[in-house]
Amino acid sequence: MPHTSKLSCRVVFSPQAWGQVGRMPHGTFVAVQEAVARIEREGRVQRSSAGNTVTRLRLAPGPLDIICEWDETRRTLTVVDIVSVPAEAC
């Protein structure tokens, strides 16, 4: 079920996500930043089966999946991982 309130939060990148950022071209990183800002603005996070809020966003070109978690208590959106998606999966 989508979380519809505006997030108005802090955005952080996990060490694993920063590792991915360090290997991507500048243009791709800018696209990732814009996608994460869009998630923050639109409040598009979904509840996982474990009960925490997560979202998976497919970003092209790349393509990449941006995996985020939302912590309501801390009002923090964490970019957990950025994963390359095989072309045949798109």
Secondary structure, 3 states (H helix, E strand, C coil): CEECCCCCCEEEECHHHHHHHCCCCHHHHHHHHHHHHHHHHHCCEEECCCCCEEEEEEECCCCEEEEEEEECCCCEEEEEEEEECCHHHC
